[in-house]
Amino acid sequence: MTALSSLGAGLAQASAESLSGPREQLAESLLRSALTRWEDPEVRPKLLATLAAATTTQEGAEQLRDFLYSQLFAQVGIALEDKPMDIEQVAETLDVPAININAAAAQVWGVVLYRYVLKMEPIASASGEELIALLSPTIQRYLLG
């Protein structure tokens, strides 16, 4: 999981930066940020290794979960209110239940799994813009209630 450690700050910062725009474009910005990272040929193998470890070992799952809770939400909090937050605080700031934050993340991870691991068509060959247009409304509903 050293890949996650080295990528962690960059991933968290990219996700947080995606929140700096208008709230109406929150889901679109988050998806664009995630897909940009996954499309990077230097980053994708490291992310795939992280995902593989998280889905095959308890240690990998714990490390990814710790990253999400300790780095990602902290950076999102900084982007939203200039202070680190946990998932509950992010949810409160967005005025949605915390489970909505997990549901939004599950949408993104599902696409990642279908597109980059399973290579399921037509998601695997769809353009990033097609995926953003398809998924943004659902993710937006999760994030803004």
N, C-alpha and C positions, 0 to 999 in steps of 0.2 A: 504494500500500500504506500510505498514511498512516492509513487506517482501522484497519489492524492495529496500527500503533504506538499509536494513541489507545485502542484497545480491549484491547490486549495485557495490560496489568497487571490490568485488571478480569476478563478471561477466565481468566487464570492464577490469580488469587486465588479466583475462584468455583470453579474446578476443585479447587484445593487445599483450600478449605473443605469441599468435599464428602467429603474423606477423613477429616474429624475424627470421624465417627461410627463405629459398630461395623464391623469388617472384613466381617462377614456381609452388610452392606448397602452395601458399597463400590461395586459396579456400579450399583445402583439410585440411589445418591447422585450418581454421576458422570453417569449418563444424565439424571436430573432437572435437574442443573445445566446440562448442555448444551442440553436442550430448552427450559429456561426462557430462556436467552440467545437461542436461535433464534426463540422465540415473541414476543420483545419487538419491537414494530413499529418502534421507533426503532433498534434494534441490527441487526435482520435485514438491511436493505439494505446496511449496511456489511460484514456478514459475507458476504453474497452477492457483493459486489464483491471482497472478499478471495479468496473461493473461485474466482471467475471468473479473477482475475489468476493465481492459483496453478495453474490448469489450462490456461491459454492462453499463459503466457509463462514463460520460464526464470527471469527475475528475480522474478516473482511466486512461483514454486515455491520459489526459494531463500529469499525473505523469509519465507514461511510455515514452511518447514523450520527456518530460524534461530529464528523465534519459538518453535516447539515445543521445540527443543533448549535455547535460552537462557532463556526465560521460563517456559514451562509446567512443564517438569521441575524447574526450580529451585524454583518455588512448591510443587510437589507434595512435594519433598524437605523444604521448610520445614514443611509440614503434617505430614509423617510423622515427621521426626526433628529438626525445628528447625534445619535447615541446607540450603542449596541443594544440589541433586543433578543428575546427568545421568541419561540413560535407563538406563545400566548400573547405577548406584547405586540408582535406584528399583526396578529389577527385582530386584536383590540384596536390598533391604529387604523386598520382597514375597515373596521366595524363589521367583521364577519366571524363566524365560529372558527376555531383553530382547525377543525377537520376540513374546512374549505381550503386551507393552505395545503394540507396533505393531498386533497383531491386534485388541486391544480398541479402539484408536483407529480402525482400519479399519471396524469394525462401526458406530461412531458416525458416521463420515464417510459411509458407505454410506447410512445412514438419512437423513442430511442431504441427500445428493444426490437420493435418491428422493422425499423429502417436500417439499423446498423448491425444488429446481431442476427436476427432471423432473416433479414433481407426479404421481407414479405412484400409482394407487389399488391397494389400499386403504390403503397407508401414508400417503398424503397427507391423508386425512380421519380416520385413526385418532386416538383421543385420546392424549395424552401418557402417560396411565396404561396404556393398552393396549400401547403401544410399550415402556414400561418393563417391564411384566410379561413381554412376549415376549422381549425382548433381554437382560434382566438375568442370567438363568441362564448364557447363553453368555459374556457379558462377565465375569461373576463367575468362571467357570471359567478364563478367560484370566488374570485378575488374581491368583487365589489358587491356581492349579495344580490 
